[in-house]
Amino acid sequence: MIFQNVLASTSALVVALIHLGYMNVVGSSEVRLIRGNDFLVRISGGWENDTMIAGVVEMYHPGYVADTNWFTMGHTGFDEREALVVCRELRFPNSKLLPLGIKVLSIDQSPSIVYVEKDGIKGVIHPEYWDDDDAKVMCQQQGYKTGVALGPRNADPRYPYWMSKVQCHGTEGHIENCKFDEKPPLWKDNSFRGSRSVAQVHCTNGTGVEIKLESGTSPNSGMVKVSVSGEWGVICDMNWTNMDARVACRHLGFKDGYAGTKVIKSIGTGRLWLYNIDCTGVEQSIFSCPAHFNVTNQQYNAYCMPYVFCSKKVRLQPNVTFGAVQVWDRDNYHLVCAEGFDDLAAQAVCRSLGFAYGTSICCSAFGRMEYSIIYSNVKCTGIESDLLECDYVKYIPNCTSGHYASVACSNNPKNEDYELKIHPSGKVTTRHFDNSGFICANGFDDKEATVICKEMEYKGGSAYFHSRHTKYSTVPLLGVPWLANIACKGTEKNLGKCGKIYWGSVGSCDNNRIPAVYCYNKSGFAFALVNGTDKGNGLVEITLDDKKGAICLRHSRIQERQKIAAIVCKQLGYGDGSLLLNGTDVDNEVALMQQFPGKLEMFITNVKCNGNESSLAECTFRILEDWSSFTEDWIRITTNDCTDA
């Protein structure tokens, strides 16, 4: 029974309930005749099911002056006998007169759903606007020192909403004294068949809750730690999102934040307070998000502690030490125009973030941003501790280029020092000004590759490119685009000796390709046709540092293979070329591999060309040397028919 807790003293079969008072009419029962032909009675503003109805007693008289001729019965002189008469007229054999008013029910454990009783009927509070001030009042009303608003829980749908949009100041003696709406949802819109989201609270005689960041790379970043009544613990969330991070940072007093990589560290003996958090992004406290709140002594040996990067009014994105300059204004972040934005402005940005030095990175260096440019004409003197202390124009930006400003920050002065790294995949990265980054593909060729490889004590190097577009990420996060159009001659001893080393001044960086190098001690890339019927056709053989290889195509279309064939023929000095063998039959492919003279020691795979390249090195591809790790399902060897121009 829906209200069996209220009706414990009545018969087992309760078929009607009534109460007195004033309520909004949200529905009515079947109207029955009482006392002659002039008066009708109904129970309205309540609830009903197959065995009961409950609500306000209203009567109808044709002479009543109100618009509907219905009026609410007053409580004076109305007792259990009148209640029984009304219920019997509505063909229910039993009745109970209910008390008036709203009160909070006692909490027998914490955390708990907040239950309230209205006119004797147990109900719940809708979680909208439910916050720590509301929880504090509710818990102090129960005799606790304070309270914490927890994220909503699903409750038994039997219980109606008695309160919603509760807005306490935190000083009220009773939650009934706070501002709230007293409008339960319509019966038809809130079926008892499903569950409903309700307010939840944790009452405590301790110090409440706290949150902090630990083990971060800056004051604005770190692992999220939480405390309940002075006992510090952690959050465990395998699906920590930017929405969760935004709320955690807002809880800490920051404007915004975004999620970092989860910390791979065992929790050990620490308390796990929250897990499986699912914030919407609008909550003011991480405890107010839907989540599981743990108050037991259960320990978790998990690897799921979330990391956040929190943002002040001025922030960088995508990283706390480098990125696009973004400024909070009117409930959102906005961009700054790159025109006229110099190192003095960059230093002001970095100082506001807790760094000693900064340098400007030009221009729109970190790809597409979702925010608009509203700041321009930034002029700093070099003494400012915050970008907003500089002169600028806002809302009517003068930014004809449409490029946004970017910076990199460090605690060490700017110099010409750098570190180079060639990854196992061949990708080249560089570290400068304490920030990892990369070289843009613009102007990158064998001369730059040779200098880089010489710096690594090789004889020379061949340049090629990886694609920045993969099935996992459209634009992988590579770091700062440090260099472009370096203009090496190939004879320099190191990259710093090349003609155009302007750190951070890259202009428009190629967003499609990532430079890679193959360092050698004997010879670079060479292509030849072998085992053909004449010099103009055959299998494509690659030689690199005396290693033999072939081109492998996986799931490539015939049009893509034709492009590659034509480019290889151009590289060999022919005007054009075409593909002779499609390579779709695995038996043919194995047979073709056997036709190569010697052993195949490497493969060029994942080849992507536009078709207008003059050599294969201008396309994007990967080089694979370890045959045992080669996971292609189909080994497709191209055969070309080259023709003279």
C-alpha atoms as one frame of an Amber mdcrd trajectory, in Angstrom:
protein
   0.000   0.000   0.000   1.314   3.445  -0.891   0.753   5.001   2.542   0.839
   1.947   4.751   3.262   3.652   7.144   0.652   6.313   7.854  -2.187   3.823
   8.176  -0.698   1.299  10.565  -3.626   1.710  12.950  -6.306   1.211  10.303
  -7.693  -1.988   8.823  -5.563  -4.073   6.500  -7.578  -2.950   3.502  -7.526
   0.807   3.306  -9.682   2.078   0.504  -9.963   5.827   1.117  -8.019   8.615
   2.774  -8.937  12.287   3.072  -7.297  15.352   4.552  -8.263  18.972   5.063
  -6.393  22.068   3.929  -5.717  24.137   0.875  -3.900  22.628  -2.096  -3.696
  23.195  -5.812  -6.234  21.018  -7.587  -4.369  18.514  -9.756  -7.114  15.971
 -10.250 -10.345  14.703  -8.767 -12.083  11.452  -8.020 -15.479  10.418  -9.274
 -18.074  12.933  -8.020 -20.811  11.539  -5.717 -24.042  13.079  -4.431 -24.309
  14.075  -0.734 -27.251  15.609   1.151 -29.956  15.978  -1.388 -29.757  17.257
  -4.933 -27.929  20.550  -4.291 -24.498  19.425  -2.991 -21.801  17.292  -4.606
 -18.516  16.212  -3.013 -15.102  15.236  -4.382 -11.574  14.524  -3.177  -9.062
  16.582  -5.201  -5.447  17.619  -5.250  -4.322  14.136  -4.276  -3.589  10.649
  -5.497  -5.453   7.487  -6.260  -4.899   3.906  -7.278  -7.088   0.827  -7.541
  -7.736   0.627  -3.776  -7.583   4.192  -2.414  -7.791   7.916  -2.960  -6.359
  10.742  -0.851  -6.777  14.472  -1.088  -8.662  17.637  -0.154 -12.415  17.548
   0.449 -14.226  19.940  -1.872 -17.947  20.549  -2.263 -20.067  21.912  -5.065
 -23.159  24.119  -4.845 -24.790  25.803  -7.822 -25.282  28.973  -5.808 -21.615
  29.381  -4.861 -20.231  32.567  -6.462 -16.769  31.208  -7.352 -16.002  30.515
 -11.025 -16.294  26.768 -10.638 -18.845  26.651  -7.808 -16.470  24.320  -5.919
 -15.215  25.276  -2.449 -12.814  23.676   0.029 -14.240  22.344   3.279 -12.920
  24.013   6.416 -11.522  21.887   9.202 -13.727  23.282  12.002 -16.136  20.610
  13.151 -14.866  18.135  10.576 -13.692  14.943  12.270 -13.420  11.199  11.658
 -17.204  10.843  11.447 -17.482  13.355   8.573 -14.494  11.732   6.906 -16.208
   8.353   7.004 -19.393   9.836   5.512 -17.479  11.349   2.597 -15.587   8.127
   1.877 -18.717   5.991   2.012 -20.472   8.346  -0.408 -17.537   7.712  -2.748
 -18.102   3.964  -2.207 -15.060   3.372   0.015 -15.796   1.584   3.324 -12.890
   3.007   5.387 -11.343   6.419   6.001  -8.724   8.287   8.017  -8.495  12.001
   8.693  -4.900  13.159   8.023  -2.949  15.851   9.900  -1.934  19.124   8.244
   1.484  20.662   7.410   5.008  19.636   6.275   7.698  18.221   8.522  11.055
  16.521   7.999  11.208  12.899   9.114  14.033  11.673  11.327  17.154  10.157
   9.794  18.115   6.784  11.233  21.303   6.409   9.166  23.611   8.543   7.040
  23.822   9.051   4.138  20.098   9.005   3.584  17.320  10.096   1.303  15.543
  13.125   2.769  11.989  12.143   3.627   9.318  14.709   4.509   5.754  14.291
   5.617   2.960  16.482   4.366  -0.479  16.263   5.876   0.495  12.876   7.259
   1.708  11.434   3.963   5.367  10.455   3.551   7.126  11.954   0.544  10.473
  13.164  -0.815  12.298  16.301  -2.007  13.110  16.900  -5.664  16.935  17.315
  -6.036  16.816  20.473  -8.158  18.729  23.322  -6.375  19.552  20.970  -3.463
  22.894  22.136  -2.038  25.023  22.254   1.119  23.046  25.147   2.660  19.863
  23.091   2.415  21.623  20.010   3.805  23.101  22.032   6.683  19.680  23.312
   7.775  18.097  19.889   7.442  20.837  18.146   9.462  21.003  20.805  12.181
  17.252  20.434  12.484  17.946  16.764  13.223  20.500  17.631  15.920  23.687
  17.211  13.860  26.488  19.769  13.611  26.322  20.119   9.823  25.385  18.328
   6.633  26.544  17.720   3.073  24.299  17.612   0.032  24.973  14.435  -1.899
  24.078  13.647  -5.472  20.516  12.503  -6.200  19.406   8.925  -5.654  16.564
   6.953  -7.120  13.756   6.390  -4.634  10.662   4.230  -4.508   8.131   5.898
  -6.822   5.402   5.422  -4.220   6.552   8.586  -2.483   5.276  11.883  -3.910
   7.387  15.027  -4.264   6.426  17.331  -1.399   9.169  19.914  -1.844  11.209
  21.122  -4.818  13.625  23.968  -5.609  14.587  24.274  -1.943  16.684  27.412
  -1.373  18.008  27.837   2.164  20.528  30.460   3.306  22.001  28.044   5.846
  20.843  30.008   8.906  17.233  28.859   9.100  16.220  26.755  12.067  13.971
  24.467  10.053  13.941  23.528   6.399  10.231  24.354   6.360  11.292  28.005
   6.831  13.338  27.988   3.621  11.991  29.045   0.271  10.657  26.122  -1.757
   7.961  25.085  -4.185   5.109  22.963  -2.897   3.838  21.568  -6.171   3.918
  17.816  -6.568   4.125  16.639 -10.201   0.906  15.654 -11.924  -0.103  12.050
 -11.503  -0.234  11.388 -15.217   3.247  12.827 -15.720   4.814  10.855 -12.847
   3.784   7.257 -13.009   4.418   5.070  -9.961   5.806   2.398 -12.270   9.256
   3.988 -12.557  11.785   5.340 -10.055  12.251   9.007  -9.242  15.305  11.113
  -8.485  15.346  12.576  -4.952  17.519  14.680  -2.642  20.100  12.906  -0.500
  22.115  14.090   2.496  25.008  13.077   4.732  24.659  14.440   8.277  27.737
  14.602  10.495  29.026  15.974  13.778  32.469  16.374  12.229  33.995  19.120
  10.081  32.074  18.441   6.880  33.840  17.884   3.566  36.958  19.285   1.925
  38.712  18.818  -1.404  42.304  19.398  -2.540  44.763  18.640  -5.328  47.847
  16.559  -4.702  50.982  15.571  -6.669  50.322  18.053  -9.475  52.692  19.593
 -11.999  51.400  23.071 -11.070  49.293  24.673  -8.298  46.261  24.296 -10.561
  46.582  20.587 -11.281  46.823  17.296  -9.483  45.099  14.199  -8.179  41.729
  14.909  -6.583  41.636  14.076  -2.856  38.550  14.505  -0.655  38.020  14.617
   3.100  34.927  13.766   5.142  34.974  14.907   8.785  38.750  15.330   8.620
  39.546  11.902   7.155  41.243  12.240   3.769  40.550   9.741   1.037  40.228
   9.465  -2.704  37.818   9.298  -5.604  37.732   6.248  -7.842  36.281   6.718
 -11.291  37.253   4.699 -14.348  35.254   7.078 -16.579  36.376  10.454 -15.242
  35.225  13.140 -17.705  35.660  16.859 -18.305  32.263  17.410 -16.684  33.492
  15.721 -13.503  36.730  17.729 -13.591  34.794  20.974 -14.144  32.773  20.416
 -10.968  35.827  19.371  -8.914  37.659  22.545  -9.967  34.619  24.714  -9.308
  34.427  23.144  -5.836  38.041  24.303  -5.340  37.162  27.865  -6.346  38.418
  27.772  -9.937  36.412  28.902 -12.957  36.657  25.664 -14.889  38.769  22.581
 -15.455  39.316  19.546 -17.596  40.261  15.956 -16.981  43.796  14.642 -17.128
  45.061  11.082 -17.263  44.015   8.959 -14.294  46.789   8.359 -11.779  48.164
   4.831 -11.856  48.708   4.451  -8.147  47.290   2.047  -5.621  44.952   3.531
  -3.055  46.358   1.196  -0.436  44.851   1.812   3.000  43.239   5.183   2.234
  39.473   5.618   2.387  37.619   5.633  -0.894  34.886   8.226  -0.422  33.326
   8.550  -3.877  33.193   6.277  -6.900  31.418   6.088 -10.264  30.787   9.837
 -10.445  28.538  11.166 -13.219  28.444  14.980 -13.057  26.408  17.060 -15.483
  28.851  19.970 -15.167  26.495  22.407 -13.423  26.962  21.158  -9.850  28.813
  23.372  -7.374  30.277  20.508  -5.318  31.763  17.177  -6.360  29.659  15.563
  -3.619  26.489  16.875  -5.301  27.092  14.819  -8.437  25.337  11.481  -8.889
  27.771   8.995  -7.380  28.227   6.234  -4.848  29.175   7.610  -1.430  31.130
   5.191   0.750  30.869   5.542   4.530  32.050   2.051   5.429  35.612   0.991
   6.169  35.834  -0.949   2.939  39.147  -0.404   1.143  39.819  -0.570  -2.582
  43.055  -1.534  -4.260  42.183   0.397  -7.403  44.028   2.268 -10.139  41.423
   4.858 -10.920  42.219   8.117  -9.116  41.286  11.118 -11.290  43.622  13.949
 -12.266  42.459  17.469 -13.142  43.773  20.682 -14.663  41.909  23.599 -13.073
  41.475  27.011 -14.685  41.537  30.513 -13.288  40.125  33.519 -15.126  43.028
  33.269 -17.567  43.987  29.773 -18.673  45.799  27.802 -21.365  44.400  24.953
 -23.379  45.171  22.096 -23.993  47.822  22.077 -21.237  48.622  24.011 -18.079
  52.072  24.991 -19.381  51.238  25.676 -23.038  48.254  26.313 -25.232  45.782
  28.852 -26.554  45.219  31.852 -24.258  41.627  31.853 -22.998  39.961  34.448
 -20.754  36.779  33.926 -18.712  34.050  36.461 -19.424  30.268  36.263 -19.169
  30.076  32.632 -18.057  32.431  31.277 -20.711  35.990  31.370 -22.009  37.055
  33.447 -24.999  40.182  33.770 -27.137  42.721  36.564 -27.610  43.778  37.787
 -31.051  47.335  36.849 -32.054  47.990  40.163 -33.825  50.359  42.238 -31.690
  50.459  39.586 -28.968  54.156  39.425 -28.058  56.443  37.890 -25.419  55.564
  40.643 -22.915  51.914  39.630 -23.126  52.924  35.963 -22.873  54.885  36.698
 -19.693  51.829  38.386 -18.144  49.759  35.277 -18.918  52.353  32.910 -17.462
  52.840  34.988 -14.311  49.110  34.792 -13.625  49.435  30.988 -13.845  52.323
  30.830 -11.388  55.233  30.662 -13.852  58.164  33.036 -14.041  58.587  33.248
 -17.822  56.550  32.987 -20.999  56.950  33.099 -24.764  54.417  33.714 -27.516
  53.646  30.926 -30.002  52.313  32.104 -33.337  49.622  31.568 -34.655  46.469
  29.536 -33.864  49.076  26.949 -32.943  46.822  24.348 -31.360  44.221  23.798
 -34.025  40.551  24.601 -33.980  39.129  26.051 -30.760  35.449  26.133 -29.826
  35.585  29.676 -28.435  35.369  33.057 -30.176  37.962  35.855 -30.225  36.763
  38.887 -28.212  40.102  40.328 -26.978  42.528  42.189 -29.257  45.148  44.953
 -29.334  46.850  43.613 -26.201  49.638  45.911 -25.011  51.751  44.938 -21.988
  54.773  46.706 -20.499  56.434  43.659 -18.947  55.658  44.444 -15.298  52.098
  43.088 -15.221  51.322  40.010 -13.121  48.145  39.229 -15.061  47.059  39.634
 -18.675  44.001  41.625 -17.587  46.306  44.302 -16.148  47.477  45.075 -19.698
  45.685  47.383 -22.140  43.303  45.626 -24.532  40.137  45.966 -26.572  37.192
  43.747 -25.646  33.976  42.687 -27.405  34.806  44.562 -30.644  38.074  42.855
 -31.573  40.334  44.130 -34.322  41.606  40.783 -35.581  41.691  40.613 -39.362
  43.796  37.434 -39.435  41.353  35.474 -37.280  44.288  33.803 -35.495  44.273
  33.341 -31.734  47.238  33.897 -29.383  49.134  30.986 -27.811  51.914  30.807
 -25.221  54.321  28.418 -23.530  55.331  28.918 -19.883  58.390  27.917 -17.868
  60.196  28.688 -14.644  63.503  28.916 -16.509  64.575  31.828 -18.726  64.242
  31.450 -22.477  67.377  30.332 -24.318  68.365  28.393 -27.428  68.786  25.022
 -25.684  66.779  22.066 -26.953  66.569  18.285 -26.889  65.781  16.043 -29.846
  64.208  12.608 -29.732  63.606  10.099 -32.506  60.871   7.692 -31.459  60.889
   4.002 -32.490  58.221   4.870 -35.054  60.554   7.462 -36.613  58.583  10.459
 -35.350  60.742  13.419 -34.324  59.946  15.433 -31.193  61.821  18.235 -29.528
  61.859  19.778 -26.057  62.525  23.482 -25.589  61.756  25.973 -22.812  60.777
  23.034 -20.560  57.945  22.077 -22.952  57.804  19.068 -25.247  56.790  19.706
 -28.822  57.402  18.922 -32.448  58.650  20.240 -35.770  56.022  21.186 -38.344
  56.037  19.382 -41.669  56.331  22.689 -43.516  59.667  22.739 -45.359  60.858
  19.485 -43.791  62.880  17.278 -46.165  65.995  15.088 -46.371  68.277  18.003
 -45.479  66.612  18.498 -42.088  66.487  14.720 -41.601  70.212  14.457 -42.337
  71.104  17.154 -39.792  68.898  15.553 -37.132  70.403  12.112 -37.751  73.940
  13.494 -37.770  73.194  15.016 -34.390  72.334  11.458 -33.294  75.722  10.294
 -34.736  74.405   8.691 -37.920  75.819   9.310 -41.385  72.584  10.729 -42.765
  68.810  10.571 -42.742  65.791  10.276 -45.009  62.669  12.313 -44.303  59.145
  10.976 -44.481  55.850  11.737 -42.748  53.276  10.153 -40.488  49.623  11.034
 -40.823  48.087  13.096 -38.024  44.720  11.538 -38.856  44.292   8.129 -37.278
  41.292   6.028 -36.307  42.049   6.866 -32.668  42.533  10.624 -32.822  42.061
  13.254 -35.516  44.758  15.537 -34.107  46.983  13.766 -31.589  48.283  15.960
 -28.793  51.909  16.413 -29.804  52.841  19.405 -27.668  54.111  22.806 -28.789
  54.721  23.361 -32.518  58.221  24.718 -31.995  59.759  24.947 -35.465  58.825
  25.170 -39.145  60.653  25.930 -42.422  64.035  25.428 -40.754  65.944  25.748
 -44.036  68.865  23.414 -43.331  71.522  22.815 -45.979  72.287  19.308 -44.772
  75.869  20.092 -43.849  75.186  21.598 -40.415  76.436  19.740 -37.323  73.207
  20.280 -35.422  69.749  21.709 -35.889  70.618  24.929 -34.084  73.017  25.823
 -36.914  70.304  25.769 -39.591  69.226  28.999 -41.230  65.807  29.701 -39.682
  65.585  28.601 -36.075  62.817  30.791 -34.676  61.362  28.952 -31.701  57.584
  29.277 -31.555  57.244  31.293 -34.766  55.770  28.650 -37.041  53.057  30.580
 -38.871  50.583  28.079 -40.268  51.664  24.576 -39.248  50.727  21.637 -41.501
  47.885  19.920 -39.642  47.948  16.743 -41.732  51.510  15.419 -41.456  54.056
  14.722 -38.718  57.772  14.711 -39.680  59.645  11.437 -39.249  63.181  10.368
 -40.118  64.995   7.140 -40.942  68.620   7.440 -39.909  71.189   5.402 -41.850
  74.925   4.791 -41.999  75.121   3.614 -45.619  72.362   4.861 -47.904  68.911
   6.428 -47.849  65.702   5.558 -49.671  66.046   3.943 -53.104  63.308   2.394
 -55.254  63.673  -0.136 -58.069  61.548  -2.513 -60.136  62.594  -6.159 -59.926
  61.545  -9.398 -61.625  59.619  -7.618 -64.376  59.300  -8.532 -68.042  61.232
  -5.400 -68.985  62.732  -2.339 -67.317  59.368  -0.573 -67.152  57.503  -3.033
 -64.947  58.035  -5.309 -61.976  57.760  -5.585 -58.261  58.522  -2.424 -56.263
  61.599  -3.013 -54.148  62.759  -0.548 -51.507  66.349  -0.278 -50.340  67.216
   1.612 -47.173  70.615   1.250 -45.521  71.164  -2.029 -47.422  67.850  -3.424
 -46.150  65.363  -4.703 -48.723  61.645  -4.116 -48.415  58.312  -3.759 -50.161
  55.157  -1.632 -50.061  52.242  -3.216 -48.213  48.695  -1.969 -48.548  45.967
  -2.899 -46.100  42.302  -2.473 -47.013  43.288   0.048 -49.674  41.097   0.779
 -52.638  42.223   0.292 -56.214  42.230   4.072 -56.782  44.665   4.548 -53.887
  46.970   1.859 -55.246  46.942   3.481 -58.672  48.043   6.780 -57.082  50.965
   5.046 -55.386  51.965   3.295 -58.633  51.971   6.576 -60.539  54.043   8.342
 -57.852  56.648   5.539 -57.737  56.985   5.700 -61.513  57.494   9.476 -61.377
  60.168   8.954 -58.753  61.895   6.459 -61.056  61.963   9.022 -63.854  58.907
   7.917 -65.818  56.024  10.175 -66.725  53.265   7.981 -65.359  52.437   4.456
 -64.279  49.664   2.076 -63.357  49.055  -0.980 -61.221  49.353  -4.398 -62.850
  48.271  -6.622 -59.961  45.502  -5.797 -57.553  46.944  -8.016 -54.856  43.620
  -9.216 -53.436  44.464 -12.917 -53.482  46.583 -14.009 -50.539  48.106 -16.923
 -52.464  49.295 -14.567 -55.184  50.758 -12.253 -52.562  52.775 -15.017 -50.918
  53.997 -16.051 -54.361  55.012 -12.462 -55.106  56.984 -12.267 -51.869  58.906
 -15.341 -52.973  59.829 -13.578 -56.230  61.812 -10.880 -54.427  65.558 -11.474
 -54.583  66.824 -11.952 -51.039  64.954 -11.535 -47.776  62.409  -8.778 -47.141
  63.531  -6.934 -44.014  61.136  -3.977 -43.945  57.753  -2.847 -45.148  56.227
   0.520 -45.940  52.635   0.450 -44.718  49.683   2.789 -44.078  50.529   4.727
 -47.236  48.346   7.784 -47.910  48.928   9.982 -50.956  47.022  12.838 -52.573
  48.215  11.891 -56.072  50.138  15.089 -56.868  53.322  14.096 -55.018  56.557
  13.778 -56.991  57.976  11.094 -54.682  56.681   8.591 -52.148  58.508  10.490
 -49.384  55.962  13.298 -49.730  53.142  10.898 -48.827  52.471   9.708 -45.279
  53.386   6.171 -44.257  54.971   4.021 -41.570  58.129   1.897 -41.764  58.019
  -1.525 -40.150  61.244  -3.499 -39.776  60.279  -6.315 -37.431  58.464  -8.928
 -39.522  57.419 -10.870 -36.415  55.396  -7.888 -35.202  53.777  -7.309 -38.580
  50.033  -7.679 -38.007  48.610  -6.931 -41.455  45.887  -9.398 -42.383  46.757
  -9.091 -46.073  50.233  -8.534 -47.477  49.630  -6.572 -50.630  52.596  -6.123
 -52.943  52.222  -3.552 -55.677  53.351  -4.167 -59.219  53.704  -1.191 -61.563
  53.679  -0.716 -65.279  55.758   2.403 -65.847  55.730   4.336 -69.111  58.108
   6.966 -70.422  56.875  10.564 -70.544
